[in-house]
């Protein structure tokens, strides 16, 4: 192995002390990288040079992050659509009602295996990658999460668009929107002579939208602001609800609730059927 001259070694060390980069030292001395590094590695960089390098690295990171803002780090992109279909309306509806659309992704939570499976299936229309799924043991709630900033931005825009479009959409689209609402937020109560379908939602504007959409099916309802719920009463309204909207098959009540009347697993649509049939046993007119 050829020995490096003391003159070149000293030159390497002097250039290092002047904060000259490794590549420049190689050019000035004509020495290979490993040889240069061997003779300068024990000479520390000056504080000013370290600050300069740190600043450059930070600037590069900031520039990179800005260029990537709003873009998937894994290059996973949503399947964007312009035209609404009943399936897409139901999907976005579920994210609005029992879901969460934040800056980082879309989340849907429910105890119902049927609803979780429905949303997973529908989500493939806009995103081909599987969600992260967890079960919260205490509540038995299942949560599926799609962590993708591009998907989040797209669904957020589509949710705003849907809340406007659904008001002028065909009835079959309105029906799917209402079904997703009542499957997520609805329940059926039978207590003494009181039969009612209820739907909860913290946003009063959405409750008013649901109320107006129900009127397109001649279903009358009232909004109780304090409880943040919409209520459908009277036999004729419940029958129309059953015929036009209803709860989906496989959607059950939670029998483990402390205030559960039934104390067993029952489909909501079956309880609604019981409620309507029970009117014939009443003497008063509804």
WOJOPE-V657128 format. One line per field, one symbol per residue. phi: phi as a letter, one per 30 degrees, with the letter a starting at -180 (. if undefined). Layout:
# WOJOPE-V657128
phi: ???
This chain:
# WOJOPE-V657128
phi: .ddddddddddeddddddiddeddddddcicdeddddeccdccddddddddddddddddddddddddceicddchccdcdbccdbeddddddeddddcbbccdclbbbbadddddddddedddddbadcdddbbcdddcidcbcbcdadddedddddddddddddddcddddddddddddddddccabcbbhcccacbbcadcdddddddedddddchccbbcceddhbcbcbieddddddddccidddiccdcdcddcdddiadbddddddddddddddccddcc
